[in-house]
Amino acid sequence: MKRHALTLGLLALLTLGLITLAAAGQEHGASGHGKDMTMDHSMEMKGHDMGMGAGDVIRTHTTDGMTLTYRLIDMHQRMKNMEGMESMAGKVASHHLMLDVKGADGGMVHDAKVGFAVTSPDGKKVKTMAMGMAGGHGADVAMMQKGTYTVSVKIKAGDKVVKDTFTHVTK
């Protein structure tokens, strides 16, 4: 059942990303003539939702020469706001946790392996591996309960292993 839910969640995220890219291309009349359309998390376009680069920054922390920027995307809210996707809101994980990892040189670390362990307010702990996407690393997480969550992260980049732990309050 968990595997089925995870598969559906990942499928929904991929579909969401493709829909967002298609809509952005139509909205801007993108023809691909000599333009690099690669999405980058550092891109900011006021008034435009850039897909998975969105979300609320919930923590920025520097440790062991790496700058870690965490973003949390409320997938239920996002689905409710997308025409034709409203009914999918209850069928995907409640949130998507993204982590951008930058090295000491300020450049994105693309080849890192990232794992999250999220402990909910009721003490249940769920571990998940993040998937690399558009320069960041993301995973679906359940954060429906109101209260304080503890997020532990392990990042392996080459021979370097970095750990980080923080709390996040949902209201």
Disulfide bonds with the S-S distance in Angstrom:
none
